[in-house]
Amino acid sequence: MTAGVCRTAVAVVELTPADYRHAHDAAHRAGLFWNLAVKELRDWWTTHESDPSVLELRRVVYAAAGSELMRLHSHTRSIIVDDLIDAVATYRENLKAGRRSRAPWRHKNYRPLSFTARNGWIERDGWIILSGGRSSPKISFRAPTITDPATGAVVKPDEWGEGQLCWDRNNRRWEWHVAYRTTTPPVLDPTRVLALDPGIINSFTTAHETGTTYEVTVISGRAGRSIKHRRNTAVAGIVRAQSKCVKGSRRWRKLEAARKQVSGKATDALRNFDHHVARHVTTIAQTADTGRIIAGDVRGIERNTARTLKRRFGRNQRRRLSQWSRGRQERYIAEKAGLDTIEHQNEAWSSKTCPACSTRNRPSGRNYRCHECGFVCHRDAVGALNQHQKATHGTYVPLNPNKAVVVRYLRALPARSTRQDPAHVAEGSPRTDAVTPKGRQTPPGRSTDSRSGNQKPRP
């Protein structure tokens, strides 16, 4: 494969009833093989003071596995052991960083069937044929058409990397996950900074500096919130109905299937939403030539919703925090920008400190007004501006009074209502508001947002 950035395509595949059963049996054996590897790893820890290497753990597990488990393809077995070693490394890193963590322990009934590039599967006459392992039937399905969204070109099977046959238990379907390489993102200026202020109402607010302005973009997260709200409401109604049924009855099973269907559709929609958010941020970074992406550090807040945040937030806000997909969005941003990871910094007081005079004020709602100098701006824009100043200067330094703050508002998804269609202008530019650091309002842009059709700022 040519050099570039890795992407993973997910394609739904149709299996015949016979191949369905063969895939089910092989995935079950893969789960049992994982359970055996976890057991052997814990036995190793009782007699050794260090972690085993990949080769040592592989040798021990292979010796303990019976003939039934050894029927799995050799690359599938190797990948399972590699995944376990990676899980142990993550566990050690979390312990070293002071985060709560637990060594791999959970038993699995099923695991995906994994194959390395061009090993364990072949493409023949438009069909993908997977090896079921030693003395096991093969599994075949129509080769899916995979298109690279970055270039629009079709990725041929001989360009595919590692592949996995996975079972989506909510949508109840088999999926073929395959990695491939796409074009490398451009190398950006490492001295320029794009600051991110993560949030729930607005997924990210970005800020960067140009020669004459401070550019701020507020990316709305309302589409993602609406998806979660619909899912939570539907699932709650189904669970209430299930509570009135005998578990395992025909009515209960129908409701369970409906619950999984709702959850599966929401999962697909949220994954699409997160990709759109990440694409907006990456486009801004590439357009502004910012080689560093720094976000406010809110990692771990969702894990404390039931303990330290119980007194600060109500039940609904704790649910929003626990369902926050910020981590996945940041991972998508790093992947699309060609970075190993995005940087984090402490965001304390970033939404309360005035970017113009460094006075601390208590914002009201989504708006920010400084009682000292009169600076007025969106609350999330204030947080992003302070993050940018801290990333650039090491602390919350006041903005340059000769530069205006230009705020744009974007929707993550390019959706619009029926009433917005007649007013939709294909060539329209995003809605823009501009303020100077001292709060003097400059004539706001009256251009229509090509995504929302709105002309009025919406918090």
C-alpha positions in Angstrom: 0.0 0.0 0.0 1.1 3.6 -0.7 2.1 5.9 2.2 -0.7 7.9 3.7 -3.2 8.2 6.5 -5.2 5.1 7.5 -9.0 5.1 7.3 -11.5 2.4 8.2 -14.5 1.7 6.0 -17.6 -0.1 7.3 -19.7 -2.0 4.8 -22.8 -4.0 5.5 -22.5 -7.5 3.9 -25.1 -10.2 3.2 -24.3 -13.8 4.2 -26.1 -16.9 3.2 -27.8 -18.9 6.0 -24.9 -21.4 5.9 -22.2 -18.8 6.0 -24.1 -17.0 8.7 -23.9 -20.1 10.9 -20.2 -20.6 10.0 -19.4 -17.0 10.9 -21.3 -17.3 14.2 -19.4 -20.4 15.2 -16.0 -18.9 14.3 -16.8 -15.6 16.2 -17.8 -17.7 19.2 -14.5 -19.6 19.0 -12.6 -16.3 18.8 -14.4 -15.2 22.0 -13.4 -18.4 23.8 -9.8 -18.0 22.6 -9.8 -14.5 24.1 -11.1 -15.9 27.4 -8.3 -18.4 27.4 -5.7 -15.8 26.7 -6.9 -13.6 29.6 -6.8 -16.7 31.9 -3.2 -17.5 30.9 -2.2 -13.9 31.3 -3.4 -13.8 34.9 -1.8 -17.1 35.6 1.5 -15.7 34.3 1.2 -12.7 36.7 1.0 -15.2 39.6 4.4 -16.7 38.8 6.2 -13.8 37.2 7.0 -10.2 38.2 6.7 -8.7 34.8 4.3 -8.8 31.8 4.9 -11.4 29.1 6.0 -10.4 25.7 3.8 -11.1 22.7 5.8 -14.2 21.8 5.8 -15.5 25.3 2.0 -15.1 25.7 1.4 -16.5 22.3 3.4 -19.6 23.1 1.6 -20.1 26.4 -1.9 -19.6 25.0 -1.2 -21.9 22.0 0.0 -24.7 24.3 -3.2 -24.4 26.4 -5.6 -24.2 23.5 -7.3 -27.3 22.4 -7.9 -28.5 18.9 -11.2 -26.8 18.7 -9.8 -23.3 19.4 -6.8 -23.9 17.2 -9.1 -24.3 14.2 -9.2 -20.5 14.0 -7.0 -18.9 11.3 -3.5 -18.3 12.5 -3.7 -14.5 11.9 -7.0 -14.3 13.8 -5.3 -16.0 16.8 -2.2 -13.7 16.5 -4.4 -10.6 16.4 -6.3 -11.6 19.6 -3.1 -12.0 21.5 -1.8 -8.7 20.2 -5.0 -7.0 21.2 -4.6 -8.4 24.7 -1.1 -7.1 25.0 -2.3 -3.7 23.8 -5.0 -3.7 26.5 -2.4 -4.4 29.2 -0.2 -1.5 27.9 -3.2 0.8 28.1 -4.0 -0.4 31.6 -0.4 0.3 32.7 -0.5 3.8 31.1 -3.8 4.6 33.0 -2.3 3.5 36.3 0.8 5.6 35.7 -1.3 8.7 34.9 -3.3 8.2 38.1 -6.6 7.2 36.4 -8.8 4.4 37.6 -8.1 1.3 35.6 -8.5 -2.4 35.7 -6.5 -5.2 34.0 -8.3 -7.2 31.3 -10.7 -9.5 33.0 -14.0 -9.6 31.1 -15.0 -12.8 29.4 -16.4 -12.5 25.9 -18.8 -14.8 24.1 -17.9 -13.5 20.7 -15.1 -11.5 19.0 -14.7 -10.2 15.4 -12.9 -12.4 12.9 -9.7 -10.4 12.2 -7.3 -10.9 9.2 -4.2 -9.1 8.3 -3.7 -7.6 4.8 -4.0 -10.2 2.1 -3.8 -13.0 4.6 -6.8 -15.2 5.4 -9.0 -13.7 2.7 -8.9 -13.4 -1.1 -11.0 -11.5 -3.7 -12.3 -13.7 -6.5 -14.8 -12.7 -9.3 -16.3 -10.0 -7.1 -16.6 -12.1 -4.0 -14.6 -11.9 -0.7 -13.7 -15.4 0.6 -12.6 -15.6 4.2 -10.8 -18.6 5.7 -12.7 -20.1 8.6 -9.5 -21.8 9.9 -8.2 -25.3 9.9 -10.8 -27.9 8.8 -13.5 -25.2 8.9 -15.8 -24.0 6.0 -15.0 -20.8 4.2 -17.2 -17.7 4.5 -18.0 -15.7 1.4 -19.9 -12.5 0.5 -20.1 -10.0 -2.3 -17.2 -7.6 -2.3 -18.5 -4.2 -1.1 -17.7 -1.0 -3.1 -15.5 1.2 -0.8 -15.0 4.8 -1.8 -12.5 7.1 -0.2 -14.3 10.3 0.9 -11.1 12.3 0.6 -10.5 11.6 -3.1 -13.8 10.1 -4.3 -11.8 7.2 -5.8 -12.9 3.6 -5.4 -10.5 1.6 -3.1 -9.8 -1.8 -4.7 -9.5 -5.0 -2.6 -5.8 -5.2 -3.4 -5.3 -1.9 -1.6 -7.1 -3.0 1.5 -5.3 -3.6 4.8 -6.5 -5.5 7.9 -10.1 -6.6 7.7 -12.6 -7.7 10.4 -15.9 -9.4 10.0 -18.0 -8.0 12.9 -21.5 -8.6 14.1 -23.6 -5.5 14.9 -25.8 -6.8 17.7 -28.2 -3.8 17.6 -28.8 -3.6 13.9 -28.4 -7.4 13.7 -26.2 -7.5 10.7 -22.7 -8.5 9.6 -20.3 -5.8 8.7 -16.9 -5.9 7.0 -14.5 -3.4 8.6 -11.5 -2.8 6.4 -8.5 -0.4 6.8 -6.9 1.4 3.8 -4.6 4.2 3.2 -5.6 7.6 1.8 -3.9 10.8 0.9 -1.6 12.3 3.5 -3.0 15.6 4.9 -0.8 18.7 4.2 1.9 19.5 6.6 0.8 22.7 8.5 2.8 25.4 10.3 3.7 24.0 13.7 4.1 27.5 15.2 0.4 28.4 14.6 -2.3 27.3 17.0 -5.9 26.3 16.7 -7.6 26.3 20.1 -10.7 24.2 20.8 -13.3 24.8 23.5 -15.3 21.5 23.8 -18.9 21.6 24.9 -22.2 19.8 24.9 -24.5 22.4 23.4 -21.8 23.4 20.9 -19.5 20.5 20.1 -16.4 22.7 19.5 -15.6 26.3 19.3 -12.4 27.0 17.5 -10.2 30.1 17.6 -7.1 31.1 15.7 -5.3 34.4 14.9 -4.8 36.0 11.5 -3.0 39.2 10.6 -6.0 41.4 11.3 -8.6 39.4 13.2 -9.2 36.6 15.7 -11.3 34.0 13.8 -13.8 32.1 16.0 -16.1 29.3 14.7 -18.9 27.9 16.8 -19.9 24.4 15.6 -23.3 23.6 16.9 -23.9 20.2 18.6 -27.7 20.4 18.7 -28.1 17.8 15.9 -26.2 15.3 18.1 -28.3 16.2 21.2 -31.5 15.7 19.2 -30.4 12.2 18.1 -29.6 11.3 21.7 -32.8 12.8 23.0 -34.9 10.8 20.5 -33.0 7.6 21.3 -33.4 8.1 25.1 -37.1 8.9 24.8 -37.8 5.9 22.6 -35.7 3.5 24.7 -37.3 4.7 27.9 -40.8 4.0 26.5 -39.7 0.5 25.4 -38.2 -0.3 28.7 -41.4 0.8 30.5 -43.4 -1.5 28.3 -40.9 -4.4 28.9 -41.3 -4.0 32.6 -44.9 -5.0 32.3 -44.0 -8.2 30.4 -42.6 -11.5 31.4 -38.9 -11.6 30.5 -38.4 -13.9 27.5 -42.0 -13.8 26.4 -42.9 -13.1 22.8 -44.0 -9.6 23.5 -40.8 -9.0 25.5 -38.6 -10.2 22.7 -40.4 -8.0 20.2 -39.8 -5.0 22.4 -36.2 -6.0 22.8 -35.7 -6.1 19.1 -37.3 -2.7 18.8 -35.0 -1.3 21.4 -31.9 -2.7 19.6 -33.1 -1.2 16.3 -33.5 2.2 17.9 -30.1 2.0 19.5 -28.5 0.8 16.3 -29.9 3.7 14.2 -28.9 6.2 16.8 -25.3 4.8 16.9 -25.0 5.1 13.1 -26.4 8.7 13.2 -24.1 9.7 16.0 -21.0 8.3 14.3 -21.9 10.3 11.2 -22.4 13.4 13.3 -19.0 13.1 15.0 -17.3 12.7 11.6 -19.0 15.9 10.4 -17.9 17.8 13.5 -14.3 16.5 13.1 -14.3 17.4 9.4 -15.3 21.0 10.1 -12.5 21.4 12.7 -9.9 19.8 10.3 -11.0 22.0 7.4 -10.6 25.1 9.6 -7.1 23.9 10.7 -6.0 23.3 7.1 -7.4 26.6 5.8 -5.7 28.5 8.6 -2.5 26.5 8.3 -2.4 25.7 12.1 -0.1 22.8 12.8 -1.0 22.6 16.5 -4.5 21.8 17.8 -5.0 22.3 21.5 -8.2 21.6 23.4 -9.4 22.4 26.9 -8.8 19.4 29.1 -12.2 18.0 30.2 -11.1 14.4 30.1 -12.5 12.2 32.8 -15.5 14.5 33.6 -17.9 12.0 32.2 -16.6 9.2 34.5 -17.3 11.3 37.6 -21.0 12.0 36.9 -22.3 9.7 39.6 -19.8 10.8 42.3 -18.1 14.2 42.4 -20.6 15.9 40.0 -23.7 14.7 41.7 -24.0 17.8 43.9 -23.1 20.2 41.1 -25.5 18.9 38.4 -28.9 17.4 38.2 -29.8 14.1 36.7 -30.4 15.4 33.1 -27.0 17.2 33.0 -25.2 14.1 34.4 -26.8 12.0 31.6 -25.6 14.5 29.0 -22.1 14.3 30.3 -22.1 10.5 30.5 -23.3 10.4 26.8 -20.8 13.0 25.6 -18.8 11.7 22.6 -16.0 14.3 23.0 -13.3 11.7 23.1 -14.3 10.1 19.8 -14.6 13.5 18.1 -11.1 14.4 19.2 -9.8 11.1 17.9 -11.5 11.7 14.6 -9.9 15.2 14.5 -6.4 13.9 15.1 -6.9 11.2 12.4 -8.2 13.6 9.8 -5.5 16.2 10.5 -2.7 13.6 10.4 -1.7 14.1 14.0 -0.9 11.4 16.6 -3.1 13.1 19.1 -4.4 16.6 19.9 -2.9 18.5 22.8 -4.7 19.4 26.0 -4.4 22.2 28.5 -6.1 23.3 31.7 -9.2 25.3 30.9 -9.9 26.7 34.4 -11.7 30.1 34.3 -11.5 30.2 30.5 -15.3 30.9 30.1 -15.3 33.6 32.9 -12.2 35.6 32.1 -12.7 38.6 29.8 -10.4 38.2 26.8 -10.1 42.0 26.5 -9.2 43.1 30.1 -8.7 39.7 32.0 -11.5 40.6 34.4 -13.5 37.7 35.7 -17.3 37.9 35.1 -20.1 35.4 35.7 -21.7 34.8 32.2 -25.5 34.7 31.9 -26.7 31.9 29.7 -24.8 31.6 26.5 -23.8 35.3 26.4 -20.8 37.0 27.9 -20.7 40.7 28.9 -17.8 42.2 30.8 -18.9 44.7 33.5 -15.5 46.3 33.4 -14.8 47.1 29.8 -18.1 46.2 28.1 -16.7 43.4 25.9 -19.7 41.3 24.5 -19.4 38.0 22.8 -20.6 34.4 22.8 -19.7 32.5 25.9 -18.1 29.6 24.1 -16.2 32.1 21.9 -14.7 33.7 25.0 -13.6 30.2 26.2 -11.9 29.5 22.8 -10.2 32.9 22.7 -8.8 32.4 26.2 -7.6 28.9 25.2 -5.9 30.4 22.2 -4.1 33.0 24.3 -3.0 30.5 26.9 -1.7 28.1 24.2 0.2 31.0 22.5 1.5 33.0 25.5 1.2 30.5 28.4 -1.5 32.4 30.3 -4.7 34.4 29.7 -3.2 37.5 27.9 -5.6 40.2 26.8 -6.3 40.3 23.0 -4.7 42.8 20.7 -7.1 45.8 20.8 -6.4 46.6 17.1 -7.8 43.2 16.0 -11.5 42.5 15.7 -13.1 39.2 16.8 -15.0 37.5 14.0 -17.5 34.9 15.1 -19.0 32.4 12.7 -21.8 29.9 13.4 -21.9 26.5 11.7 -24.2 23.5 11.9 -22.5 20.2 12.1 -24.9 18.5 9.7 -26.0 20.1 6.4 -29.7 19.6 7.2 -32.4 22.3 7.0 -36.1 22.3 7.4 -38.8 22.7 4.7 -39.3 26.4 5.6 -35.6 27.1 5.0 -35.4 25.5 1.6 -36.8 28.6 -0.4 -34.4 30.9 1.4 -31.4 28.5 1.0 -28.7 30.1 -1.1 -26.1 27.7 -2.4 -23.4 30.3 -2.8 -24.1 32.0 0.6 -21.3 32.4 3.1 -21.6 31.4 6.8 -23.2 33.9 9.2 -20.6 36.2 10.8 -20.6 38.6 13.7 -17.6 40.8 14.4 -16.7 42.6 17.6 -13.5 44.5 18.7 -11.8 43.4 21.9 -13.2 46.4 23.7 -16.7 45.5 22.8 -17.4 48.0 20.0 -19.9 46.4 17.6 -18.8 46.5 14.0 -21.4 46.1 11.2 -22.3 42.3 11.4 -22.4 40.3 8.3 -25.9 39.8 6.9 -24.9 36.9 4.7 -27.0 33.7 5.1 -25.5 30.6 6.6 -25.4 28.1 3.8 -26.2 25.4 6.3 -28.8 26.9 8.6 -30.4 29.7 6.6 -30.4 31.8 9.7 -29.4 35.5 9.8 -29.6 35.9 13.6 -27.0 34.6 16.0 -28.3 31.6 17.9 -26.7 30.5 21.2 
